[in-house]
Amino acid sequence: MKMEDFDEVELWWEQHGRAHTPEEIEGFKLWFEFLKLSDQQRWSEGVSDYFGVLPDSFESWWPDHAYLFRTIKLPVVEEIESVEQFKAVLEARPSPGDTGMLVLAVSLYQTKKELRAAFEEMLSKYHPGNAGRPEFDTFGDYFSFDARPDTGMLQKILAVYRVYAENQKKPEKVRMKLWQIEEEVSKTTPLIVKAGESAEYIWKTKDVDASIIESRRRSQHTTVRKYLNYAEEILENVVIGKFPVYTVGKSKASTPQAAADK
């Protein structure tokens, strides 16, 4: 790309792009962290081309790669004042699978009541259900990012997987069980609600019988196994440019590895 073309593109983004929110930045950071944990040999061509060699920190990587996640600033209601604006919006007319934008002529001779009624009718026709931002924002042809990632959940998944991955490097006879991993992770990232009337007896009582201890450990095992299932699915998808995808619907509690983890 020629320098003048690059400058023109940057000017366009300066006019039409929007700044990322702190929540979005946290989502991108989590993407970066999961990608670091993934098998780089399995990265798709697009992911390899765009993400390149990952440094140790997101902060050192982000400045040169923030452009990958630039998002257009969409107006809510915009006054059209030129033929060029009219043509640009007309090209974004709603189509199957794309909410798009409408060009409307509003007659200000009508009363506000009539205009509101007409607008509501238009909304019911073109803006059904919870239409709005798509579930995934797509960047080029290479990767897609959840528009509303649950960063709290992702932080738990990441914390569990990191401890688990480090644990797997140890000799098998000294590895922590899954219930012990829950206790280790929960020192900084609580995974199970252990307060309240219903939880006090199970988690706070010191003198408990074997059945209560078994109940505790079963709950801890199930919780960690769930987060590991999610992590495995996220890592399967992040290498091909999709994040975060974790829709595991079946338990892996019956697998040989799960049984060994108890």
Backbone torsions as a table, in degrees:
resi	resn	phi	psi	omega
1	MET	NA	132.0	178.4
2	LYS	-69.6	154.7	-177.7
3	MET	-59.2	-40.6	-179.2
4	GLU	-66.7	-33.5	176.6
5	ASP	-68.7	-40.2	178.3
6	PHE	-61.9	-44.0	179.9
7	ASP	-62.8	-37.5	179.8
8	GLU	-66.6	-40.5	178.2
9	VAL	-64.1	-44.3	-179.7
10	GLU	-63.7	-37.8	178.4
11	LEU	-64.8	-40.0	179.2
12	TRP	-61.7	-45.3	-179.6
13	TRP	-66.9	-33.2	178.0
14	GLU	-63.6	-33.6	-178.3
15	GLN	-84.1	-37.7	-170.6
16	HIS	-112.2	-9.9	-179.9
17	GLY	-86.5	170.0	177.0
18	ARG	-131.6	155.6	179.6
19	ALA	-74.3	150.8	177.5
20	HIS	-78.3	145.5	176.9
21	THR	-80.6	160.1	175.8
22	PRO	-56.3	-36.4	179.1
23	GLU	-64.8	-39.2	178.6
24	GLU	-66.5	-42.5	178.9
25	ILE	-59.5	-40.9	178.1
26	GLU	-63.1	-37.8	177.1
27	GLY	-64.7	-42.7	178.3
28	PHE	-64.4	-37.4	179.1
29	LYS	-63.9	-41.2	178.6
30	LEU	-66.0	-37.7	175.0
31	TRP	-57.5	-49.1	179.5
32	PHE	-56.3	-45.4	-177.0
33	GLU	-66.0	-41.0	178.2
34	PHE	-68.4	-36.6	179.2
35	LEU	-64.7	-35.8	177.2
36	LYS	-62.9	-33.3	-178.8
37	LEU	-82.4	-12.5	-175.6
38	SER	-78.6	168.5	177.4
39	ASP	-81.9	105.2	-175.5
40	GLN	-62.7	-24.6	178.5
41	GLN	-65.6	-17.9	-178.0
42	ARG	-100.8	2.1	179.6
43	TRP	-60.8	139.4	175.4
44	SER	-69.7	165.2	-179.8
45	GLU	-59.3	-42.2	-179.4
46	GLY	-63.9	-43.6	179.1
47	VAL	-63.3	-43.3	179.0
48	SER	-61.9	-43.0	-177.2
49	ASP	-65.9	-41.6	-174.0
50	TYR	-87.0	-37.8	-175.8
51	PHE	-88.2	-30.0	177.0
52	GLY	64.1	-154.7	178.4
53	VAL	-81.1	124.4	-176.6
54	LEU	-84.3	127.7	174.9
55	PRO	-76.4	-176.7	-178.4
56	ASP	-69.6	-35.2	-173.6
57	SER	-119.0	145.8	175.8
58	PHE	-62.3	-38.0	-176.7
59	GLU	-61.3	-34.4	179.1
60	SER	-82.0	-20.3	-179.2
61	TRP	-88.6	-37.1	-170.1
62	TRP	-59.1	-47.1	-174.8
63	PRO	-53.5	-38.6	-178.2
64	ASP	-87.3	-5.4	-176.8
65	HIS	-126.2	0.8	-179.8
66	ALA	-58.4	-30.1	-178.4
67	TYR	-60.9	-24.3	-179.5
68	LEU	-62.4	-24.6	-173.2
69	PHE	-113.2	16.8	-179.4
70	ARG	-62.1	141.8	-176.2
71	THR	-127.0	138.1	179.1
72	ILE	-70.4	140.8	177.2
73	LYS	-83.0	109.8	-177.9
74	LEU	-91.0	128.7	178.0
75	PRO	-74.6	157.3	172.9
76	VAL	-85.5	-61.5	172.4
77	VAL	-132.9	128.1	-176.7
78	GLU	-125.9	135.1	177.3
79	GLU	-81.6	120.8	-179.1
80	ILE	-85.7	123.8	-174.8
81	GLU	-121.9	0.0	-179.1
82	SER	-145.6	160.9	177.8
83	VAL	-63.8	-36.4	-179.2
84	GLU	-63.2	-43.6	177.1
85	GLN	-61.9	-42.4	-179.1
86	PHE	-60.8	-46.9	-178.8
87	LYS	-64.2	-39.8	-178.6
88	ALA	-63.8	-43.7	-179.1
89	VAL	-72.8	-35.0	-179.9
90	LEU	-60.8	-33.0	179.5
91	GLU	-70.2	-16.1	-178.9
92	ALA	-99.8	20.9	-179.3
93	ARG	-56.4	142.3	-179.1
94	PRO	-53.7	140.7	178.0
95	SER	-143.8	165.6	-178.5
96	PRO	-54.2	124.1	179.7
97	GLY	86.5	-4.8	-179.4
98	ASP	-135.9	115.2	-177.8
99	THR	-59.5	-41.8	173.5
100	GLY	66.2	-162.2	-179.1
101	MET	-134.6	149.5	179.6
102	LEU	-110.5	144.2	170.8
103	VAL	-101.6	121.3	-178.1
104	LEU	-122.3	144.8	170.7
105	ALA	-103.7	119.6	-176.4
106	VAL	-107.1	116.0	178.8
107	SER	-83.0	111.5	-178.9
108	LEU	-79.8	4.7	173.3
109	TYR	-77.0	-21.0	-178.7
110	GLN	-79.7	161.2	178.6
111	THR	-75.5	160.0	178.9
112	LYS	-61.9	-35.8	179.8
113	LYS	-62.4	-44.9	-179.5
114	GLU	-67.0	-38.5	179.8
115	LEU	-66.5	-41.5	178.5
116	ARG	-62.3	-41.7	179.7
117	ALA	-63.4	-42.1	-180.0
118	ALA	-66.4	-38.9	-179.6
119	PHE	-67.5	-41.0	177.3
120	GLU	-61.5	-39.4	178.1
121	GLU	-63.9	-41.0	178.8
122	MET	-65.3	-40.0	179.0
123	LEU	-63.7	-41.2	-179.3
124	SER	-63.9	-26.2	-178.8
125	LYS	-84.2	-42.4	-172.4
126	TYR	-109.1	-9.4	-175.8
127	HIS	-129.2	65.8	-175.5
128	PRO	-75.6	154.3	173.5
129	GLY	55.6	-132.3	-177.6
130	ASN	-105.7	37.4	-179.8
131	ALA	-56.0	149.3	-177.9
132	GLY	166.5	-140.0	177.2
133	ARG	-61.3	139.2	179.2
134	PRO	-65.4	159.6	179.9
135	GLU	-60.5	-39.7	178.8
136	PHE	-122.4	134.5	170.9
137	ASP	-88.1	131.0	-177.8
138	THR	-104.5	133.8	-178.2
139	PHE	-115.4	105.2	-177.2
140	GLY	63.3	-146.3	179.9
141	ASP	-106.7	11.3	-167.2
142	TYR	-110.6	-35.5	-177.8
143	PHE	-152.4	158.9	-177.3
144	SER	-134.6	148.1	-174.4
145	PHE	-130.6	132.2	178.4
146	ASP	-58.0	126.4	-177.0
147	ALA	-67.7	-22.7	-178.4
148	ARG	-137.6	65.3	-177.8
149	PRO	-66.7	144.2	176.4
150	ASP	-84.2	89.1	-173.9
151	THR	-64.5	-33.5	177.8
152	GLY	-61.1	-45.8	178.9
153	MET	-65.2	-43.1	-179.0
154	LEU	-64.0	-35.7	177.8
155	GLN	-64.9	-37.6	177.2
156	LYS	-67.0	-45.4	179.8
157	ILE	-59.9	-44.4	-179.2
158	LEU	-64.1	-43.6	-179.5
159	ALA	-62.3	-43.8	179.6
160	VAL	-63.9	-45.9	-176.0
161	TYR	-65.9	-37.0	179.4
162	ARG	-62.3	-46.5	179.6
163	VAL	-65.2	-42.1	179.7
164	TYR	-62.3	-44.8	-178.4
165	ALA	-62.8	-41.9	177.9
166	GLU	-66.8	-37.4	179.5
167	ASN	-63.3	-36.3	-178.3
168	GLN	-68.8	-17.3	179.7
169	LYS	-78.8	-15.1	-178.2
170	LYS	-81.0	159.7	173.2
171	PRO	-57.6	142.6	-173.0
172	GLU	-55.4	-36.0	-175.4
173	LYS	-70.2	-15.8	-179.7
174	VAL	-113.7	7.6	179.2
175	ARG	-70.5	146.3	174.9
176	MET	-71.3	148.4	170.2
177	LYS	-77.9	167.5	-178.4
178	LEU	-62.0	-35.4	-179.9
179	TRP	-66.9	-31.8	177.3
180	GLN	-72.8	-32.6	176.1
181	ILE	-64.2	-38.5	177.1
182	GLU	-59.6	-43.4	-179.5
183	GLU	-66.1	-38.5	-179.7
184	GLU	-67.8	-47.6	-179.3
185	VAL	-64.4	-39.6	-175.4
186	SER	-68.5	-9.5	174.7
187	LYS	-63.8	-30.5	179.8
188	THR	-120.1	-27.4	-177.6
189	THR	-133.3	91.0	-177.7
190	PRO	-56.6	132.8	-178.3
191	LEU	-108.4	-29.1	-176.1
192	ILE	-125.2	137.2	175.7
193	VAL	-72.2	115.3	-176.1
194	LYS	-116.3	15.5	178.1
195	ALA	-118.5	167.7	-178.7
196	GLY	100.7	162.3	-174.3
197	GLU	-57.8	-43.7	-175.7
198	SER	-72.1	-22.8	-176.9
199	ALA	-99.1	-19.8	-175.2
200	GLU	-55.2	-46.7	-175.6
201	TYR	-63.2	-42.8	-176.2
202	ILE	-73.8	-42.6	-170.1
203	TRP	-101.6	-23.1	-174.6
204	LYS	-103.7	-22.8	-178.1
205	THR	-71.1	127.9	-176.9
206	LYS	-81.2	-44.2	-178.5
207	ASP	-91.6	94.4	-178.2
208	VAL	-126.4	157.4	179.5
209	ASP	-86.5	177.5	-175.2
210	ALA	-61.4	-32.8	-178.2
211	SER	-66.3	-36.3	178.6
212	ILE	-69.6	-41.7	177.8
213	ILE	-61.3	-41.6	178.5
214	GLU	-63.6	-40.3	178.8
215	SER	-63.6	-41.6	177.6
216	ARG	-59.2	-52.1	-174.8
217	ARG	-66.7	-33.1	177.3
218	ARG	-65.5	-42.1	177.9
219	SER	-64.5	-42.5	179.7
220	GLN	-64.9	-43.8	179.1
221	HIS	-59.8	-48.5	-178.5
222	THR	-61.6	-41.1	-179.6
223	THR	-63.2	-49.1	-179.0
224	VAL	-65.6	-40.4	178.9
225	ARG	-60.6	-38.6	178.4
226	LYS	-61.7	-48.0	-179.3
227	TYR	-65.5	-34.4	177.1
228	LEU	-68.1	-38.5	175.1
229	ASN	-58.8	-45.6	178.4
230	TYR	-60.9	-45.9	-178.2
231	ALA	-60.5	-42.7	179.9
232	GLU	-60.6	-40.7	180.0
233	GLU	-70.7	-39.2	176.9
234	ILE	-59.8	-45.7	-178.7
235	LEU	-67.0	-30.7	176.3
236	GLU	-65.5	-33.5	-175.4
237	ASN	-94.3	-30.0	-176.5
238	VAL	-65.4	-27.4	-179.3
239	VAL	-71.3	-17.4	177.3
240	ILE	-108.7	11.4	172.5
241	GLY	91.8	21.1	178.1
242	LYS	-119.0	126.2	-178.0
243	PHE	-152.8	141.6	-16.5
244	PRO	-93.3	138.2	176.2
245	VAL	-117.7	113.4	175.1
246	TYR	-146.5	94.0	-176.5
247	THR	-123.3	28.7	-178.3
248	VAL	-53.8	125.3	-177.0
249	GLY	-112.2	-6.6	-178.4
250	LYS	-127.2	147.2	-178.4
251	SER	-79.1	147.4	175.4
252	LYS	-106.6	19.7	-174.3
253	ALA	-63.8	-22.2	-175.9
254	SER	-91.8	-1.2	-178.2
255	THR	-72.9	155.7	179.6
256	PRO	-56.9	-40.6	-178.4
257	GLN	-64.9	-41.2	180.0
258	ALA	-63.9	-40.7	179.2
259	ALA	-64.1	-36.6	-179.5
260	ALA	-70.5	-25.5	-178.1
261	ASP	-75.2	-17.6	-174.9
262	LYS	-64.9	NA	NA
